[in-house]
């Protein structure tokens, strides 16, 4: 349904059983976030809370909580959007399905924003402190807007065509913010960056509007990995099935007329400490200096609703966003990344830490043994384009080796790689590179290393499931636990070294494993603080291994050596995935809040049957 605003969307959801309303009092400080996490896990309908303490505005939870609901929201326009993206990947599609041309034309007509003279979002005013103040985790530095729509334009290219609409973290209060200031945390490789850079170069402040609410297509568009210079407003119109309404009622920036809230202001030249904040990797992003917005006006429409989400260790509601975006953009992958057929940023591993890709290996078909050559070219492309540039571990397999292999089947993909890896040639490190802002395993904020692991050719080994008898290990290391065929985890002593320092204890472990008779059957060994937790599930293994290690610092191996500046080893390759003293702490709920929200869902409670 092509909803003009969030209220129309809620009426539609309610009519089809996708929305519940709760008028019991709930606290936006920790309690509401804990409820949302449980609503998501239970695949609950969206829930409108009308009795939120400390604010007169209702708060909407779990709007995007299931893939079925997300597809339901865009049921009248999704097929057209999917077809347009397929046609962008392969223009021949239009000749295969000529009867879709009419719908395609209608979809294209919905893309350009339309000018309107009246903006419902400007009907009412309120103070900044009257807005809902959601605090998600006990260690958060204050309340945050978790579904913001941050609108900026390039100072030298005004207008919606070159605008950026991004979902950047907005801290409403706390730290050293003045009553009229909010924090604006944006990560590297984000579209607002070039706008801000241009304003700083001109010595100007950058005007900004922060919207909340509005048609759901806006929220999805803000997280789409669109090329720089292509406005999210155009994709929002395509996905929403109607042109995005923009008003010039208040300059210098246009207004998303059908949003529920609008904070207007400009980015100040100075920075202030922002955070901490529980993020989507399952840890806190710590307190760092980021830009500050001075808010001049806060507007809202009548009967405004404040939608929110909660991020934390995957899966969470943003997992559904990722799956939905993957479905939409999958046809574009071979066109954007030459030589790549499929990519998968693994959600369970925190998204950016682990990227799997299936590509082609066609450079030297005349060689007797296939080896990674074209895959390395493709890997460099992945690390130089769009948000895949933030990947930390990039694993590439050749489709010619296993035509049915899919990067979406993570454990089957890892098994394929372990059966073929040659550690004397297949590991390629990039040190002192840009890194995800939220990843604290590297050398500094925004800085870490990357590992390209590309394997091709025939199967080299059978993987083992039982590590059997192991040699005497150095003091502090425990027994091996199997995770999957070819992978074991063992306990290591507490890590106490400084950032960027390799551990002699793990080097000693590698030396002792040279005597392990079955080491070739287990090409990957992970050192962890709690091996039982790590081996308990696939998701635990992926989360611990790839969010707690930096490739350059935390990689070891039997017979490790460097030849012509190429690091290599024999099996097993060892990843030190212990928590380090300089890592951000993992997220944990306040036990008192846990008890409280569980009581709300007990028989007779206002949320009984919700989760």
Buried (B, 14 or more C-beta within 10 A) or exposed (E): BBBBBBBBBBEBBBEEEBBBEBEEEBBBBBBBBBBBBBBBEBEBBBBBBBEBBBBEBBBBBBBBBBBEBBEBBBEEBBEBBBBBBBBBBEEEBBEEEEEBEEBBEEBBEBBBBEEBEEBBBBEBEBEBEBBBBBBBBBBBBBBBBBBBBBBBBBBEEBEBBBBBBBBBBBBBBBBEBEEEBBBBBBBBBBBBBBBBEBBBEEEEBBBBBBBBBBBBBBBBBBBBBBEEEBBBBBBBBBBBBBBBBBBBBBEEBBBBBBBBBBBBBBBBEEEBBBBBBBBBBBBBBBBBEBBBBBBEBBBBBEBBBBBBBBBBBBBBBBBBBBBBBBBBBBBBBBEBBEBBBBBBBBBBBBBBBBBBBBBBBEBEEEEEEBBBBBBBBBBEBBBEBBBBBBBBBBBBBBBBBBEEBBBBBBBBBBBBBBBBBBBEEBBBBBBBBBBBBBBBBBBEBBBBBBBBBBBBBEEBBEBBEEBEEBEEBBEEBBEBBBBBBBBBBBBBBEBEBEBBEBBEBBBBBBBBBEEBEBBBBBBBBBBBBBBEBBBEEBBBBBBBBBBBBBBBBBBBBBBBEEEEEEBBBBBBBBBBBBBBEBBBEBBEBBEEBBEBBBEBBEEEBBBEEBB
